[in-house]
Amino acid sequence: MSDTAPSDHRTRVAADRREKTRARLVQSAIPVFAEKGVDASVIDDVIAAAGVSRGTFYNYFQSNRDLLIAVNHQLGDELILVVKETVAGFPDPAERVAAGIGLLIQVTRDKPLLARFVAKCGLDTTGPSSLVYQYLADQIQKGIDEGRFLPCPLPIALDMLAGATLCAVLRISQGGVSDQHGPEVVTMILRGLGLNAQDAQMLAAKPLPHLDIQAACSLMSSTSQAQG
């Protein structure tokens, strides 16, 4: 028998162990950040909560910011899965984009800690590996293919959409935005994608579907008790 099979097995086991350790660190960090805030240095607390050594922690994250970004990506991926399922029944890709962005903005208004996570990470929030990026790219391409959005390079459309959404969340994290902030941002995003003013305003003004974050997204429950 070749030594290849045992070697492959050991490689898979090691990779699985690394993935589980990293996941434990990220999940341990969520309630710590929720309690202490996104500006706090939480490395020691996370090491204690996860039950790992300092050396193990630094095998995965080089800084507090690296950990914060990983937590933000995890929360974002969990959230986009719920949003995707919630808007999946809309036949129009433009309505799916409008409702999806509207829900993301609404959640950050309802959960100030999440807004601060996103604002703190900035452009590191998005990227080709994130589900948010992948989902929005798919919806924009569907809208272009179906003639709802103007043909344009997909990266340009994604930059415009992600930039507008991130800036909206930044303003929310600073406080003082009106109830119309979300719909107005969605309207301008849809206009940028090629919808006329009437269609964009109509879709942005539609009541958003119910999004049961606590029931559908377990990681979000760690932020539910965070204050101001």
ZARO-903543 format. One line per field, with one value per residue (C-alpha): residue in three letters; x, y, z; residue number from 1; chain. Coordinates in pm, 1 decimal, padded with zeros to 6 digits. Each point is the difference from the previous one (the first is absolute). Layout:
N
aa <- c(ALA  ...)
c1 <- c(X  ...)
c2 <- c(Y  ...)
c3 <- c(Z  ...)
i <- c(NUM  ...)
ch <- c(A  ...)
This chain:
228
aa <- c(MET  SER  ASP  THR  ALA  PRO  SER  ASP  HIS  ARG  THR  ARG  VAL  ALA  ALA  ASP  ARG  ARG  GLU  LYS  THR  ARG  ALA  ARG  LEU  VAL  GLN  SER  ALA  ILE  PRO  VAL  PHE  ALA  GLU  LYS  GLY  VAL  ASP  ALA  SER  VAL  ILE  ASP  ASP  VAL  ILE  ALA  ALA  ALA  GLY  VAL  SER  ARG  GLY  THR  PHE  TYR  ASN  TYR  PHE  GLN  SER  ASN  ARG  ASP  LEU  LEU  ILE  ALA  VAL  ASN  HIS  GLN  LEU  GLY  ASP  GLU  LEU  ILE  LEU  VAL  VAL  LYS  GLU  THR  VAL  ALA  GLY  PHE  PRO  ASP  PRO  ALA  GLU  ARG  VAL  ALA  ALA  GLY  ILE  GLY  LEU  LEU  ILE  GLN  VAL  THR  ARG  ASP  LYS  PRO  LEU  LEU  ALA  ARG  PHE  VAL  ALA  LYS  CYS  GLY  LEU  ASP  THR  THR  GLY  PRO  SER  SER  LEU  VAL  TYR  GLN  TYR  LEU  ALA  ASP  GLN  ILE  GLN  LYS  GLY  ILE  ASP  GLU  GLY  ARG  PHE  LEU  PRO  CYS  PRO  LEU  PRO  ILE  ALA  LEU  ASP  MET  LEU  ALA  GLY  ALA  THR  LEU  CYS  ALA  VAL  LEU  ARG  ILE  SER  GLN  GLY  GLY  VAL  SER  ASP  GLN  HIS  GLY  PRO  GLU  VAL  VAL  THR  MET  ILE  LEU  ARG  GLY  LEU  GLY  LEU  ASN  ALA  GLN  ASP  ALA  GLN  MET  LEU  ALA  ALA  LYS  PRO  LEU  PRO  HIS  LEU  ASP  ILE  GLN  ALA  ALA  CYS  SER  LEU  MET  SER  SER  THR  SER  GLN  ALA  GLN  GLY)
c1 <- c(00000.0  00122.2  00088.2  -00211.7  -00331.9  00121.1  00175.1  -00315.6  -00202.3  00238.5  -00010.7  -00381.0  -00012.1  00248.3  -00193.1  -00327.0  00156.1  00131.1  -00340.5  -00174.2  00252.7  -00037.2  -00379.9  00017.7  00213.0  -00241.3  -00306.7  00168.1  00080.4  -00358.3  -00137.1  00327.0  -00025.1  -00371.6  00084.4  00310.7  -00060.3  00172.1  00278.0  00113.1  00303.9  -00155.8  00276.0  00061.0  -00373.2  -00046.5  00295.9  -00156.7  -00350.0  00122.6  00232.1  00305.5  00356.1  00123.5  00220.2  -00301.9  -00190.9  00282.4  00014.4  -00335.0  -00016.4  00285.7  -00193.1  -00322.5  -00110.0  00055.5  -00230.1  -00258.2  -00005.7  -00041.8  -00291.9  -00153.8  00031.1  -00159.9  -00292.4  -00036.1  -00006.5  -00257.7  -00211.4  00010.6  -00118.7  -00309.5  -00054.6  00042.5  -00264.7  -00234.5  00001.2  00030.8  -00371.8  00015.7  00006.6  00159.0  00377.1  -00039.5  -00246.5  00233.3  00285.1  -00224.2  -00136.4  00339.6  00180.7  -00296.0  00010.7  00376.4  -00036.0  -00299.3  00185.7  00290.6  -00247.1  -00161.1  00336.1  00242.7  00285.6  -00020.6  00004.9  00318.0  00154.6  -00060.8  00112.3  00317.3  00098.8  -00085.4  00085.9  00137.8  -00366.2  -00035.2  00209.7  -00025.2  00005.3  -00299.3  -00351.9  -00122.9  00226.3  -00091.8  -00373.8  -00015.2  00214.5  -00243.2  -00304.5  00154.7  00093.5  -00353.6  -00136.6  00228.9  -00090.3  -00373.4  00026.4  -00086.6  00344.8  00217.4  00286.3  00319.8  00317.7  -00105.3  00287.5  -00109.2  -00360.1  00116.1  00228.5  -00284.3  -00244.8  00242.2  00134.0  -00345.8  -00109.3  00315.8  -00029.1  -00363.3  00102.2  00278.1  -00253.3  -00229.9  00285.3  00047.6  -00368.9  -00258.8  -00120.3  -00368.2  -00239.8  00021.3  00376.5  -00017.4  -00264.7  00179.3  00328.8  -00176.1  -00165.4  00334.1  00160.1  -00279.8  00033.7  00371.4  -00075.8  -00225.2  -00357.1  -00207.4  -00093.1  -00357.9  00092.3  00291.4  -00212.2  -00283.5  00225.0  00187.3  -00326.6  -00142.4  -00036.4  00290.4  -00071.6  00036.7  00353.0  00014.7  00365.6  -00003.3  -00176.0  00187.3  00349.7  00143.3  00315.0  -00208.3  -00147.4  00336.0  -00049.5  -00359.4  00082.0  00272.0  -00069.8  00063.2)
c2 <- c(00000.0  00348.4  00253.7  00253.2  -00092.3  00037.6  00323.0  00140.1  -00099.8  00178.3  00310.4  00002.6  -00053.3  00282.0  00233.7  -00087.7  00063.6  00339.7  00096.7  -00098.0  00188.7  00314.4  -00027.0  -00038.1  00314.0  00200.1  -00121.7  00069.1  00353.8  00096.6  00026.0  00160.3  00273.6  00032.4  00061.0  00216.3  00176.6  -00004.9  00236.7  -00216.3  -00225.4  -00338.9  -00245.4  -00115.1  -00042.0  -00200.5  -00225.4  -00072.9  -00052.5  -00232.3  -00192.6  00026.8  00121.0  00341.2  -00169.7  -00180.9  00326.7  00166.4  -00294.3  00122.7  00375.1  00248.6  00284.9  00109.1  00146.4  -00329.8  -00164.4  00276.6  -00041.1  -00378.1  00049.3  00253.3  -00239.6  -00278.6  00219.7  00129.8  -00348.8  -00114.0  00306.8  -00022.2  -00362.0  00113.9  00297.5  -00220.2  -00242.7  00285.0  00167.4  -00316.4  00003.0  00334.1  -00071.1  00335.2  00026.5  00375.7  -00063.8  -00258.6  00253.1  00273.3  -00218.7  -00157.2  00332.6  00143.1  -00288.9  00028.3  00369.8  -00061.9  -00264.9  00236.1  00261.5  -00253.2  -00133.1  00286.3  -00235.7  -00160.6  00345.8  00079.0  -00331.5  00084.0  00362.6  -00101.6  -00254.8  00228.5  -00140.9  -00314.2  -00090.4  -00101.2  -00205.3  -00286.1  -00259.6  00146.9  -00129.0  00359.2  00065.9  -00327.1  00040.9  00359.6  -00081.4  -00277.5  00226.8  00283.5  -00239.3  -00141.0  00354.8  00078.6  -00325.4  00068.0  00360.1  00152.4  00152.8  00179.3  -00207.7  00094.7  -00166.8  -00202.7  00124.1  00361.1  -00076.9  -00183.9  00285.4  00249.7  -00214.7  -00103.6  00353.8  00153.0  -00267.8  00026.6  00378.9  -00037.0  -00232.1  00240.0  00280.4  -00229.6  -00089.5  00372.0  00045.3  00256.1  -00141.5  00024.7  -00287.2  00082.5  -00041.7  -00366.1  00041.8  00305.3  -00191.0  -00293.7  00238.6  00145.6  -00343.8  -00114.1  00318.7  -00067.5  -00350.1  00146.5  00009.5  00308.9  00229.1  -00126.1  -00370.1  00061.2  00200.8  -00253.0  -00297.2  00187.2  00103.5  -00352.1  -00136.9  -00229.8  -00367.0  -00125.3  -00110.6  -00222.6  00043.9  -00159.0  -00316.4  -00041.7  00126.9  -00131.1  00214.6  00317.4  -00085.9  00082.3  00363.9  00028.7  00127.3  00243.1  00353.0  00327.2)
c3 <- c(00000.0  -00089.2  00265.3  -00191.1  00164.6  00362.5  -00095.4  -00163.0  00306.1  00235.8  -00220.2  00005.5  00375.3  00057.3  -00228.7  00173.3  00340.2  -00112.9  -00137.6  00323.3  00213.5  -00209.5  00017.3  00379.7  00025.9  -00216.7  00187.3  00334.3  -00114.2  -00084.8  00357.7  00116.5  -00262.4  00083.1  00365.3  -00035.7  -00331.2  -00336.7  00109.0  00291.0  -00011.2  00068.6  -00086.5  00359.0  00061.9  -00319.5  00082.7  00338.2  -00141.3  -00276.0  00231.5  -00224.3  00048.7  -00109.3  -00259.1  -00142.7  -00028.2  -00192.1  -00239.0  -00129.7  00067.1  00011.8  00159.6  00163.2  -00334.1  -00181.4  00254.3  -00033.4  -00378.2  00034.2  00238.5  -00236.3  -00294.4  00203.2  00103.9  -00355.4  -00148.8  00254.7  -00067.7  -00378.7  00010.8  00190.0  -00231.2  -00307.6  00124.8  00096.4  -00343.7  -00211.1  -00085.8  -00180.9  -00377.0  -00090.9  00059.9  00050.6  00282.3  00152.1  -00002.1  00141.3  00279.2  00071.9  00037.8  00190.3  00246.2  00050.2  00078.8  00227.2  00200.7  00063.9  00123.1  00231.3  00124.5  00065.6  00086.0  -00343.2  -00159.4  00192.2  -00106.5  -00364.8  00035.7  00183.7  -00265.1  -00292.5  -00341.7  00167.1  00052.9  -00364.0  -00236.1  -00248.5  00279.9  00185.8  -00059.1  -00016.1  -00298.6  -00170.7  00053.6  -00120.7  -00303.7  -00091.9  00038.6  -00200.7  -00279.8  -00005.4  -00019.5  -00294.3  -00177.2  00041.4  -00116.5  00338.5  00049.0  -00250.4  -00142.7  00176.0  00131.7  00303.2  00222.9  -00061.9  00095.6  00311.5  00103.9  -00037.7  00194.7  00274.6  00039.2  00036.8  00246.9  00211.8  00014.1  00107.4  00281.9  00101.4  00034.8  00197.3  00235.1  00069.1  00081.8  -00100.1  -00333.7  -00090.0  -00063.0  -00370.1  -00016.6  -00102.1  -00273.3  -00138.7  -00021.5  -00168.3  -00247.7  -00104.6  -00028.4  -00231.1  -00203.8  -00030.8  -00127.6  -00270.1  00130.0  -00071.3  00287.9  00032.7  00011.6  00235.9  00245.0  -00015.6  00080.4  00272.2  00166.5  00019.9  00355.4  00077.4  00067.6  00355.8  00084.5  00308.4  00087.0  00343.7  -00115.3  -00326.9  00081.0  00324.9  -00007.0  -00004.7  00340.1  00159.1  -00096.8  00114.3  00347.5  -00102.7  00108.6  -00189.1)
i <- c(1  2  3  4  5  6  7  8  9  10  11  12  13  14  15  16  17  18  19  20  21  22  23  24  25  26  27  28  29  30  31  32  33  34  35  36  37  38  39  40  41  42  43  44  45  46  47  48  49  50  51  52  53  54  55  56  57  58  59  60  61  62  63  64  65  66  67  68  69  70  71  72  73  74  75  76  77  78  79  80  81  82  83  84  85  86  87  88  89  90  91  92  93  94  95  96  97  98  99  100  101  102  103  104  105  106  107  108  109  110  111  112  113  114  115  116  117  118  119  120  121  122  123  124  125  126  127  128  129  130  131  132  133  134  135  136  137  138  139  140  141  142  143  144  145  146  147  148  149  150  151  152  153  154  155  156  157  158  159  160  161  162  163  164  165  166  167  168  169  170  171  172  173  174  175  176  177  178  179  180  181  182  183  184  185  186  187  188  189  190  191  192  193  194  195  196  197  198  199  200  201  202  203  204  205  206  207  208  209  210  211  212  213  214  215  216  217  218  219  220  221  222  223  224  225  226  227  228)
ch <- c(A  A  A  A  A  A  A  A  A  A  A  A  A  A  A  A  A  A  A  A  A  A  A  A  A  A  A  A  A  A  A  A  A  A  A  A  A  A  A  A  A  A  A  A  A  A  A  A  A  A  A  A  A  A  A  A  A  A  A  A  A  A  A  A  A  A  A  A  A  A  A  A  A  A  A  A  A  A  A  A  A  A  A  A  A  A  A  A  A  A  A  A  A  A  A  A  A  A  A  A  A  A  A  A  A  A  A  A  A  A  A  A  A  A  A  A  A  A  A  A  A  A  A  A  A  A  A  A  A  A  A  A  A  A  A  A  A  A  A  A  A  A  A  A  A  A  A  A  A  A  A  A  A  A  A  A  A  A  A  A  A  A  A  A  A  A  A  A  A  A  A  A  A  A  A  A  A  A  A  A  A  A  A  A  A  A  A  A  A  A  A  A  A  A  A  A  A  A  A  A  A  A  A  A  A  A  A  A  A  A  A  A  A  A  A  A  A  A  A  A  A  A  A  A  A  A  A  A)
